[in-house]
Amino acid sequence: MGRVEGKVALVTGAARGQGRAHAVRLAEEGADIVALDLCDQLASVPYDMATPADLAETVKRVEELDRRIVARQADVRDLAALQAVVADGIAEFGHLDIVCANAGIASFAPTWELSEDQWQQMLDVNLTGVWKTVKATVPQLLEQGHGGSIILTSSIAGLIAFPNLGHYTAAKHGVVGLMRTLAVELAPHRIRVNSIHPTTVDTDMVNNPAIYSLFLGGLQGATRADAEVGMKAMNAIPIPWVDPIDISNAVLWLASDESRYVTGTTQVIDAGAMAPFKIPNL
């Protein structure tokens, strides 16, 4: 029997990267999936975002595991769209047990050079979008009356500062405050709320020329091989990034009954990146 057998999980940002990995890992352990993603480009984002074809691939991978999936294109900034996705999921599966508020974007610039659009779009997606995901799903969990698990994707940038990522860092710190408040508010209903905090993860949001340039001091034309050197220096364990499955395994644990009394915590998967003193990875 799977670790989340018979449960239903909603995953935002599910078309690729961490979101797809979460959906597939939960499906491997018995969950049916409600998957949503914008599948479109935002003007402030300096890399190619997910497409409808990416979301179709997530559907294919879940169905290959003999699990059911409801997949929709929806924007986490749009509360009505989120509520419609939840309604579709309930109509198909009858209940909801796990919420993974994973959707997020990245961009960068010195904080005082960020445009208003860059700042606002970041906060709208990475913080307000998380709150709207919670707002769209918690009423269903409360109505069911049998608890649940909510997992909010933050970052190590939600716990420490990063230069050139002031808007991202502010949003991810905000997710932690939101998580802690929700954990207190929802504990009487046996709904657990936790956040996850990855270091760099090997996804399209990290592995692209714009982010390579960020980690290599503005170097133009940087390659993946160049970035491996710069990103390895950030972590204590000598790796440039973790894999999506490493984050998904943490999500699975938080979603399962193995963590039934864990709430209000910041689950760090950082390869030692936040250690104050590290031996240089040469």
Secondary structure, DSSP 4 states (H G I P E B T S, - for coil): --TTTT-EEEEESTTSHHHHHHHHHHHHTT-EEEEEE--S--TT-SS----HHHHHHHHHHHHTTT--EEEEE--TT-HHHHHHHHHHHHHHHS---EEEE-------B-GGG--HHHHHHHHIIIIIHHHHHHHHHHHHHHHH-S-EEEEEE--GGGTS--TTBHHHHHHHHHHHHHHHHHHHHHGGGTEEEEEEEESSBSSTTTSSHHHHHHHTTT-TT--HHHHHHHHHTT-SSS-S-B-HHHHHHHHHHHHSGGGTT--S-EEEE-TTTT-SS-----
